Amino acid sequence: MTDHVEGDPEYHQTRAWSNVFAGSFFFMALALGAAFFLGLQYAAEAGWATTVKRVIEAVAMYLPWGVSFMFLLFILGQLHVHHIYHWMTEGISTRATRTMMK
């Protein structure tokens, strides 16, 4: 929290939102991988997976929460609550559109 960027007063807010997005995507991806692995074990009728099946099921149970949290972050981005990417800043897309129309 002691670092700063001159000319960007929202640096810490953007960095915090980026960290929330990266963390939520990471855990959602883990849950998605666990669900895929669980489905693969059911399709292959593998017997060895019974020893770790409950752990994989528990990790896959996070998937609805992770998807809903990612959807919430997407909606907040569309409402301009955060500007994680540089093209989400107000006026950038309109300048590019005007330049392309000339």
C-alpha positions, 0 to 999 in steps of 0.5 A: 500500500506504500507504492504509488503511480504519479498521475493515476489516483485510482491505482490502488483501487484498480490493483485491488479489483485486479487481485480480486478478479485473478483470485476468483478466476483461479479458484473457479478454474480449479473447481472447473478442473475438478468437475472435469476430472470427476466427470472423466472418472465417472465416464471411465468408470475408474475404481481407483478414484474412490479414494480421492472422490470426496475431495474432488467433489468438495472442490467442484462444489465451489463451481456455482459460487465461482461462476456467480462471483465472476458474473458479478465482477463482469456486471460491476465492470459493465456498470463502471464500478471498476476499470481493470483494463485500460480500455474500460476507462471512459472515453477510450472506446469513443476516441477509437471509434471516431478515429476509425470513422475518419 
